Amino acid sequence: MTVQERLSALRGLMKEQGLMAYVVPGNDPHASEYMASHWCEMQWLSGFNGESGTVVVTLDRALLWTDSRYYLQAGIELKDSTIELMRESDIDCPSVIDWLASNVQGVVGVNPEMFSVNDFAQWSEQIEMKSVDLIKPLWTEGRPAIPNDKLYPYSADFAGETVESKLARIREIVNRKSSNRKWALVISALDEIAWLLNIRGNDVEYNPVVISYAVLEDDKCTLFVNAEKMDSPAQNYFDFNNIEVKPYEAVYDYLASLTGTVIYDGARVNEALYEAFPKDTKKINTKSPILIDKAKKNAVELEGERIAMRQDAAALTRFFKWLEEEAFANGQTQTECTLADKLHDFRAMGENFVEESFGTIAGYQGNGAIVHYSATEDSCAEVKPQGMLLLDSGGQYLDGTTDITRTVWLGGRIPEQAKLDYTYVLKGHIALQRARFPRGTRGNQLDALAKQYMWEAGITFGHGTGHGVGHFLGCHEGPQNVRTDNNPTALEVGHIISDEPGIYRTGKWGIRTENLITVIPAKQTKVTTTEDEWLAFETLTLCFYDTSLIEMSLMTEDEIDWLNAYHVRVYKETAPLLNADEAAYLARKCAAIEL
């Protein structure tokens, strides 16, 4: 069917159900950022292929809400579809719920699997909602199946903790929340299930997770997963750890049979699961204890991250050496896509490499100014040996997850503004990594450190400064972050976050510099007037900066000292993984600089 035919068929079902509007968000039942194509209902209905968006269909209109990352793409893909683009990042754009409350008189339908409990409840305060799946009866041809790749146990040698230990600790936390000895914790977030049970899979691109649900109880644990995903080693693993396995769809009947207290995270558990809870059970809506616990990496996980960073550093060194010395030799042509492919090849040489942690962003010149730019074979730009290249990439290793951005100059005269922009970004990037702060500090309290120099120049950026990062799990994870929005989660020892300020000049260049950093106890080198516990950051990422882009007149001696010490460390930890020519190249890139 065409988009118009899909909208027409949907409106027919809406009339049968007595609905005045139907909402199709870009979600899956597990509140995933990246999701299996089986659940790409928003994309199927609208023809818009961005990762973030919500479609609202009324009897006479259709609208798509998406953010500024996708305005250009949406404008092209929605052309001639009759779907109106709602630019949700614009100040005067109403939210989806506000628009519905003002423009729709009557019942609004949603698929409850695609709405969190919290969102469904909040919307229900303003409009009349009805739980009904209208996409399933329409999307019958060509809909991808739910992935059934085999799952596999993730060794405690990498995880740093056994399943038995994790289950015991989470049970202890839940026991403190529930006055009822009979309780059940409902878990639907795929990364939480993977972490808790020490399992991994290949169901979602870039995320080694297993499509499943889990219910942890005071006396047992049950995993709901398709039988096709199980083999004998997996079954033996679950038997050994006393984890019962049931079919994926059996979760609803199981939830309906629960007694006692049901505990769930309303921001991550979907409305369909909630509607299956028995009416007479006590229900506790609370932030998932697993979300909180897995964010604080243990010593083995952190050491694994350091190992992964060294592998990543070797791959990036080889890539940048190739880019400078071979990529354009003998008239060779390169594109953003060929660069991404080449970087993947270098990463794949690394020990314990599994896959990329997200699709590589190789933004040449003006494309680098598109924050979440995604080059395709049909649209990628040719890269020439001059101008600016922004390269944001990462890898999934059994040891850990990496995410790094470097911006480099490929040749030609460097514009003065480019050097100023690069240096403002670098100074803020360094300032955050050098921060010392008392325990209890939240990410939004540190956000201005990374923005202070560009603010002085009248420049800012719209994306977050830092996001949490998983351990051989999602490249983006919570609850911690560094951004303007108020996040009540304080930074704790073991948290990993990114440090990635940027400046974006439309049509010219994008500049972003990103390292992953982890929270550690601060060395007590200064006398304080309080008994506060002080924290600091350890930089995990290992890769040189393009010092040719630095405007030295803006740098301080302390910043130069930090940069030189960092480059000494980059060389020391990376060179043993390189051959002689590669090590010599890295030595030149890590050479000390002076004011």
N, C-alpha and C positions, 0 to 999 in steps of 0.2 A: 504494500500500500504506500501511496505518497503521504506526505505530511498532512495534506488537506483531507485525504481519505481517512487517515487515522483520527484526526480531530472530529470529522463528521461521525465516524463510528462511535467515538467516545461520547459525543453529545447524545447519540441515540440511547446509549446505556444510561447516561445521566437522567434522561427524561423518564426512563423506566423506573429508576430508583428515586425519582422525585427530588433530584439535586439541582441546585442553581449554579453550582460551581464544583470543580474537581481539581485537587492540587496534587501535582506529581513532583516531589523533590528529588534532587540528585543524591539519594541516600541508599543504603542497603539495610538489612535488618540488624546489622551488627555495629552500626554507628562508625563505619570505617571511612577513613579518608580516601584510601584506594580500595576499589571494590571489583569483584568479579563481574564480567560483562553480562552475566545473567540478570543482574539487577540494574542495568543502565536504562531504566525506564524513561527517565527524563530525556535522555539522548535519543532513544528510539522514537518517542512521541514527537519531538520537536525538530529533529535533524541537527540540533546544536550539539557538538561533540566536546564542549568544554567540560572540565572536571567538576565545576561548581555551578549550580543553577537550580531554579525552581520554576516550574511551569504551572500557571493557573489557567484553567479553561472554564469559561462561562458558556451560556447558550448562544452568545453572539460575539464573544471576544476570546482571544488567547494571548497571554502575556508571559514573557520570560524574564525573571530576575537573575542577574549575574553581576559579578564585581568587575572592577576596572581592568583586571588582567585579561578579560575576555571580550571587551567591547568591540574591538576590531574583528575578532573571529566571529562573534555573534552577528555582527552587522552583515557579514558575508554569508554565513550559513542560514540565517533567517530570511534572506532576501526572497521575496515572492511566496512566503509561507503564510502570510497574514498574521504571524505571531509578532506582537509588539515587544520591543526591547525595553526593559526597565533597568536603568543604570543605577544599581543599588548603592554604589559608592558615592553618588551625587547627594549633596546635602538635602535637596528638595524632593528626593525620591522616597515615597512612602514604603514602609516594610510590607511584606506580603500580607501579614495579618491585618495591618492598618488599612491596606487597600481593600481587603475583603470586607472588613467591618463597615467601611464607608460605601462600598459599591455593590454589595450582594445582599439581597433580601431573601433569605431562605436557607436551606440546609447546604452545607459544604461537605463533600465527600473526600476521604483520604484513605489510602491503604495503611492500616495501623502498623504493619511491619516496618514501614518507612518513616515512622514518627516516634521520637522518644516519648516516654511517659510524661516528662516535664513539658515538652513542647505541646503535646496533645492537651494537657491540662490547661496550660496558659492560653492556648487558642480557644479552648472551650469557654473561657471566661468572657470572650468577646463575640463569638459566633456559635451557631449550632452545628455541631460536627457529627458525621456519621462514618463509622468504620466499614469500608467496603473496598475490595480490590477490583477495579474495573479494567486494569491493564492486562491482567492474566488472561481473561477471555478474548482479548483483542490480539495480543502478541503471541500468536500460535505458530507462525511460520518463521523459521530462522532464528528463534530465540536460543541463545547459547544455554547449554545445560549447566547446572551447578557443578563446578569442577570436582572431579573425583580422583585427583592425583593421590598417590600413597603418602600418608603421613609417616614421620619417623621420629624416634626418640632423640632428644638432644642431651648429650652426655653431661653429667654433673661436672666433668672435667672442664667443660666450657662454661656451664651455668654457675658453677661455684657453690651449688647447693642441691641436695636431693629433693625429689618430690615429697618424700615423707616429711622432711624438715619444713618445707613450704606449707604443706597442708596443716601441719601442727601449729605453725605460727599464725596462719590466717584464722584457724579455728579459735585460737586463743584471743585474737583481736575481736572476732565476732561474738564470742562468749561475753566479752565486756560490754557489747552493745545490746545484747538481747537478755532480757530477764527470764525468758522462756528457754528451758533446756532443750526444747524441740524446735529447731530452726533450720532454715534452708537459705543459702546465699545463691541467688540466680546470677549467672555470669554469661553475658552475650558478646562482649568485646573480644575479638579474635586474638589480639595481642595479650590480653590478660589470661586467656585460656592457655595459650602457648607457653607463657611464662610460668603459670602455676603448675602445669603438668609436665613441664620440660619436654614439649613436643614442638616440631616444626613441620612445615609443609610447603607446597608449591601452588597453592590455590589462587593467590593474588599476586599480580606482577609487582616486583620490587619488595614484597613483604612476605617473609617465610612463615606464613600462618596457615592454620587449618580451619576450614569452614565448619563450625560446630557450635554447640551450646554446652554449658556445664552447670551442674547444680552441686554445690558443696553443702553437706549436712553435718550435723554434729557427730554422726556415726558412719558416714559413707560419702563417696564422691561418684557422680555419674556424668559420663561424657556422651553427648548426643551427636553422632557423626554417621555419615553414610557408610554402609558396610564395604563398599567398593574401595574405600580409602584404607582399609585394614589389610595387613598381611600377617603372617604367623609371628614374625618378630615383634610387630606392634601389639598383637593380642597378648603375647607372652609378657611384654613390658607392662601392659595394663593389669594383667592378672597378678604379676609380681607386686605391683603397687596398690593392689586392692581397689582398682578403679573399674567400675561397671560401665559397659559400653552398650548404648541403645541407639536405634535409628534416629537420624537427624530430626525428622518430623514428629517423632514420639515425644518431643519435649512438651508439647501442649497438653497432652493427656497426663503426662507426669506432673506438670505444674498443677493441674486441676485436682490431683490426688493429695497434695501436700496438706499437712496439718501444722499447728503451732504458729511460728512467726516466719514470715517471708521477708527477706532482706534483699534490697536491690538498689542499684544506682539509676535513678530516674533520668539522668542525662545520657545514659548509655544503653539501658534496657528499653526495648521497643514496646509500643502500646499493645500490640497483639499478645505479647507474652503477659503483660500486666492483666489484660482482660481474661486470661486463662487462670489467674490466681483464684482460689476459692474465696467466695465473698466473706466467709466467716473467719478467715485467718487474720491475724494481726500483721500489718505491713509496715516496714520501716524503709523509708527512702533516704539513702545516705550515700555519700561519696564512696566509691568502691575502695575497700581496704587494699585490694590487689593493685589498683592504680597507684596508690600512694606508696606501697611497699616496693614495687618493682622499679619505681623511679630512682630509688636509692641503691646504686650499684654496689655490689660487694667487691672485695679485694680481687677475686678471680676475674670477675667481669671487667673491672678497671684495667687489670693487667692485660686481659684479652684485647681491650680497646687499644692499648699502647702497641701491642703486637700488630693489630690490624692497621694502625696508623703508619707503622714502619713499612708494611707491605704497600700501602697506598702511596707513601712518599716515594718509594722506588718506582712505582708505576708512573707517577706524575713527573718524576725526574726524566725517565725515559721518553715520556710523551713530549715534554717541552724541548728536550734535546733534539728529538726527531723533528718537531715543528720548526725549530730554528735552522737546523742543518740539512734536512732532507726533504721536508714536505713540499717545497716549491722548487727543488732542484730539477734541472733539465726540463723546465716548462711544465711541470706537473700542476694539475688543477686540483684545488681542495675546496670543499664546501663545509658548512657547519655540520652536515651529517657525516661526511668522511672523517672529520676530526673526532666526532663522538664515537664512531666505530673504532678508530685507531686507539683512542683512550681505553675503550672496553677491552681491546686486544691486550694492551699492556697490563691492565688490571687482572685479566684472566691468567696471566703468568704467575700471579701471586699465590702463595701457599694458602690453602683453605678458602680461596675465593669461591663464592656461590653465584652471585649475580650483582647487578647494580642496585643501589638503594633507592634510586628514582631515575627517571629519564634525564640523561645529561642535557643541561642547558648550555649550548655553545652559541652565544650571541655576538655576532660580528657587527661592529660599528653601531648603527642605530638599533639593530635588533637587541643589543645588550640592554637597551633602555626599557624593554618590555620585561617586566619583573619575572613573570613565569613563562617566558618565551619557550616555545616548543617547535623546533624545526622538523619538517617532514621532507621526504624525498621530492615531493612536488613543489615545495615552497622554500627550501633552505637556500640561503644566500651563498654565493661564491665568496671564499675567503682569500684575500690577497696578502702578500707579504708587506703590508703597511696598514696602519690604523690600529684600532683597539679591539681586543677580544676578551669577552667575559666568559669564563668557564666555570660552571657550577655543576659538581658531579659528586658521586659517592659510590661506595661499594658495600655489599653484604658479604662479610667473611664469617666463618664459623666462630672466629674469635671476637667479632664485634661489628659495629656499623659505623661507616665513615660518611662525612658530608663536608665538602670543602669548596670554597670559591676563590679563584685567583683571577685577577684582571691583568693582562699583559699587553705591552705595546709591540706590534709586529714589525714596525719599521717606518721610516720617514720622519719628518720633523714633528716633534711632539707639541701640540698647541699648549700655550701657557695655561689656559683654563683647564685642560685635561690634567696637568700636573697639580694645579691647585685642588681640583676635585679629588684626585687620587690621595693627596696628602691629608685633606680634611677627613676622608674616610679612614685612612690608615691611623691617624692620630686618635680618632674615636675608638677604633678597633683595639688599639693598644691600651687606651685608658680603661676600657672595660676589663681587659685581661689582667691589668695591674691593680684592680680594685681590692681594697680591704674593707670589710663591713661586719657589723655585729650580727650574731645569730638572731634570726627573726626578720631579717631584711627580705623584702619581696623584690621580684624582678623589675616591677614597674618603678621601684625606687632607684634602680641602677640605670634605667633606660637612658636618662639624660647624659650619662657619662659618655656614651657612644655617639651622641648627637651634638654635644656642646660646641665643637669647632665648626661644624657646618651651620649650626644655628647662628653663630656669630657672623657667618658669611651670608645669612639669609636663605639658607638651603635646608630642606628636610626630606624625609622619605616616608612613604605611607605604610610599608610592611613592618612586621615585628622585627625587633633587633635580634631576638634569639628564641629558639624553640627547644624543647626537650628532645632527647634522642634515645632510642631504645638500644638494647644490647642484642645484636642479631635479631632485631625485630623492626618496628616501624622507624623510619628516619625522623618522623615527627611523633612525639609522644608528650603527654602531660604528666602531672598537672602543672609543672613549673614552666615558666617562660620569662623572657625579658621583652616587654613591650609597653606602650603607653597605657593600655587598658589596665584597670586595677584587678590584679589577680591575688586573692588572699593567701595563696600558697607561698610560704617562705622557702627560700633556698636552703637546702640541707646538704651536708657532706654526702658525697656520692651522686648527687644530681649531675647530669651532663646536659649542657645547653650549647647552642651555637652562638657565635658572636659575629654578626654579619650586617654592619651598617652599609649603606650604599647611596650613591647619587646617580640620578638618571636624567639625561638630557635628550629629549625626544628628537629622533632623527640624527643624533650625533653619536652618542655612546652611553653605555651603562658601566658604572664602576661599583663593584661590590667586593669586599674582602671578608672571608669567613674562615674561622677556626672553630673547632669544638673544644670546649673547656669544661673542666669538672671542679666542683666545689670541694675544697680541702680545708683542714684547720690552718689558720694563719700562724706563721711564726711570730712569736711575741717579741718584736724588736723595738717596740715603742712603749713608753710608760703611759698607761691609761688611767683615767680618774674613776672608772667603773669596774665592776667585776664581770662585765660582759664577755661572752665567748666570741672570739673574732674568727672570721672566715676569709678565705681568699680563693683564687682560681689557679688550677694547674692547666696549662695549655697542652692538649693532647695531639692536635694536628701538627704534622711535620711537613712543611713545604716552604720553599723560599718565596720572598716577595720580589716583584719587579722593581728594583731600586732605581731604574732609569726614570721612573715616573714620579719620583719623590721630589717635591720642591723643598730643598734643604733649608731654605731661609725660614720655613715655618716650623721646623723640627727643633726640639730641645735636646740638650745633652742626655737627659734621662731617657728620652725616647730612642735616641741613637744607641745608647748603651743597651737598652732592652732588645732592640732589633739585632744588634751584633751578637748578643748572647744567644738569642733565639737561633740565629743562623749557624752559630757554632754547634748548637745542639742538633739542628737539622742535619748538618753534615756528619757529625759524630754517630748519630743513630741510623742514618740512611746509607752511608757509604759502604758499610760491610755487605750490603745486599746488591751492590753494583759492580760492574766490571771496571777496569782501569780508566777507560775513556769516559764512561758515565760518571765515575767519581771525580775525574778531573773537571768535567763540565759542572758538576754540582759545586765543587770547590770555588769555581769562578763566580757562580751565582750567589754563593754564601760569603763572598769576600767582604771584609769589614768596610764600613763607610765612615766618613768623618764630616763634621760640620765645616 
